């Protein structure tokens, strides 16, 4: 059985785009890296905040298992800084792998300097309150995707996906098969094939295409 680190490496090697075409659940495109080059693959620790409040995030930093990534629902008010350098410092000291939040974060330069992977909806200056209810460890909806304990979260420059724990092996197998097929495409394209041929596309649907040249490279 692969270790957590081996699973993380395998997921990162495939990347969110390939995984999203292989059975993983893609979050909405509004969630992306808070700093260039951020990557993340880790077991998910779901967190739900009351709108405008981040007390549950502080609790999650104190309670989440080492190696997990917080995946946070903040409700409809996303343009607040629910996370910053203080929480990052605390999270790193406790071995937390990263953060995915359907809301804002701040101290973006410091997050990059800490090399702490963060995927958020926006960068926002104004902070949140810290005195309202929430939950940790229970299922949440983040980026329109349900996230539970036992799921894996993967983020990179293309976006964020959730791999449900029950289908992890199947998604990895499908992702590897897709990646191998694409390698064959790359070799064929370098040898002069076209995507029209490889994907069996109907160029005749496009106005102005000369029938005799429909299968020729451009």
C-alpha positions in Angstrom: 0.0 0.0 0.0 1.5 3.4 -1.0 2.3 5.9 1.7 0.7 9.3 2.0 3.8 10.9 0.6 3.8 8.5 -2.4 0.1 9.2 -3.0 0.7 12.9 -2.9 3.6 12.6 -5.3 1.4 10.5 -7.7 -1.4 13.0 -7.6 0.8 16.0 -8.1 2.6 14.3 -11.1 -0.7 13.9 -12.8 -2.0 17.4 -12.0 -5.4 18.8 -11.4 -6.4 19.0 -15.1 -5.7 15.3 -15.8 -7.3 14.2 -12.5 -10.4 16.4 -13.3 -10.8 14.4 -16.6 -10.3 11.1 -14.7 -13.0 11.1 -12.0 -11.9 13.8 -9.6 -14.4 16.6 -8.8 -13.3 20.0 -10.1 -13.9 23.0 -7.9 -15.2 26.2 -9.6 -12.6 28.2 -11.5 -12.9 31.1 -9.0 -10.6 29.1 -6.6 -6.9 29.3 -7.7 -3.4 29.7 -6.3 -2.9 32.7 -4.0 0.7 33.0 -5.2 2.5 31.8 -8.4 3.8 28.2 -8.3 1.7 27.0 -5.3 1.0 23.2 -5.5 -0.8 21.0 -3.1 -1.8 17.3 -2.7 -2.9 16.2 0.7 -5.8 14.6 2.6 -8.6 17.1 3.1 -9.7 18.4 6.5 -13.1 20.1 6.0 -13.9 23.3 7.8 -17.1 25.4 7.9 -17.1 29.0 9.1 -20.0 31.3 9.8 -20.2 34.0 7.2 -17.7 36.7 8.0 -16.1 34.8 10.9 -13.0 32.5 11.0 -13.1 31.0 14.5 -13.5 27.6 12.9 -10.3 28.1 11.0 -8.4 28.8 14.2 -9.8 25.6 15.8 -8.9 23.6 12.7 -5.3 24.8 12.8 -5.1 23.5 16.4 -6.9 20.2 15.7 -6.2 19.1 12.2 -3.9 16.0 11.8 -0.4 16.8 10.5 -0.1 16.4 6.8 -3.7 17.4 6.1 -4.9 20.5 4.2 -7.7 22.6 5.4 -10.6 22.9 2.9 -12.8 25.8 4.1 -16.3 27.0 3.4 -16.9 30.6 4.5 -20.4 31.1 3.2 -21.4 33.8 0.7 -19.2 36.6 2.0 -15.9 35.8 0.3 -14.3 39.2 0.2 -12.7 39.1 3.6 -9.2 38.0 4.6 -10.0 34.8 6.5 -6.4 33.7 6.5 -3.0 35.4 6.7 0.6 35.2 7.9 -0.3 34.5 11.6 -2.4 31.5 10.8 0.2 30.4 8.2 2.9 30.4 10.9 0.7 28.4 13.3 -0.3 25.9 10.6 3.2 25.3 9.4 4.4 24.7 13.0 1.7 22.0 13.3 2.6 20.3 10.0 -0.6 21.4 8.1 0.1 20.9 4.4 -1.9 23.8 2.9 -5.2 25.6 2.6 -8.1 25.7 0.1 -10.7 28.3 0.9 -13.7 29.5 -1.0 -13.0 33.0 0.2 -10.3 35.6 0.6 -6.8 35.6 2.2 -4.4 38.3 2.9 -0.6 38.8 3.4 -0.1 37.2 0.0 3.6 38.1 -0.2 4.2 36.5 3.2 2.3 33.3 2.2 4.6 33.0 -0.8 7.7 33.7 1.4 6.6 30.9 3.7 6.1 28.7 0.7 2.7 27.7 2.2 0.3 26.4 -0.5 -2.9 28.4 -0.5 -5.7 28.3 -3.0 -8.4 31.0 -2.5 -11.1 32.9 -4.3 -9.5 36.3 -3.9 -7.0 38.4 -2.0 -8.7 40.6 0.6 -7.5 43.1 3.1 -10.3 43.4 5.7 -10.3 40.6 8.4 -13.0 38.4 9.8 -14.5 38.2 13.3 -13.6 35.3 15.6 -16.6 34.6 17.7 -19.2 32.7 15.7 -20.1 29.0 15.4 -18.7 26.6 12.7 -17.6 23.1 12.3 -14.4 21.1 11.7 -14.2 17.6 10.4 -17.8 17.4 9.0 -18.6 17.4 5.3 -18.7 20.9 3.6 -19.3 22.3 0.2 -16.3 24.2 -1.2 -16.2 25.5 -4.7 -19.5 23.7 -5.3 -17.9 20.4 -4.4 -18.7 18.2 -1.4 -15.6 17.5 0.7 -15.3 14.9 3.4 -12.7 13.4 5.7 -10.8 10.8 3.7 -10.9 12.7 0.5 -7.8 14.1 -1.2 -7.4 17.7 -2.4 -5.1 18.6 -5.3 -4.3 22.1 -6.4 -1.9 23.6 -9.0 -1.9 26.3 -11.6 -4.9 24.8 -13.4 -7.2 24.8 -10.4 -8.3 22.5 -7.5 -9.9 19.1 -7.6 -11.2 16.7 -4.9 -10.5 13.0 -5.2 -13.1 11.1 -3.1 -11.3 8.6 -0.8 -13.4 5.7 -2.0 -12.3 6.1 -5.6 -8.7 7.2 -5.1 -7.2 4.1 -6.7 -9.6 4.2 -9.6 -8.9 7.9 -10.3 -5.1 7.3 -10.1 -5.4 4.5 -12.6 -7.6 6.5 -15.0 -5.3 9.4 -14.7 -2.2 7.4 -15.5 -4.0 5.9 -18.5 -5.0 9.3 -19.7 -1.4 10.7 -19.3 0.0 7.7 -21.2 -2.5 8.3 -24.0 -1.5 11.9 -24.2 2.1 11.0 -24.4 1.2 9.0 -27.5 -0.5 12.1 -28.9 2.5 14.2 -28.3 4.7 11.8 -30.2 2.3 11.6 -33.1 1.9 15.4 -33.3 5.7 15.9 -33.4 5.7 13.4 -36.3 3.2 15.5 -38.3 -0.2 14.2 -37.2 -3.0 16.7 -36.5 -5.4 16.8 -33.6 -8.2 16.5 -36.1 -7.0 13.0 -37.0 -6.1 11.9 -33.4 -9.4 13.0 -31.9 -11.5 12.1 -35.0 -12.9 15.6 -35.3 -15.3 16.8 -38.0 -13.6 19.8 -39.6 -16.5 20.0 -42.1 -18.6 21.7 -39.4 -16.3 24.8 -39.7 -17.2 27.3 -42.4 -14.4 28.0 -44.9 -12.6 24.6 -44.5 -11.6 23.1 -47.9 -12.7 19.5 -47.9 -9.4 18.3 -49.4 -7.4 20.0 -46.7 -9.6 19.2 -43.8 -7.1 16.6 -42.5 -3.9 18.5 -43.2 -1.9 20.1 -40.5 -1.9 23.9 -40.0 
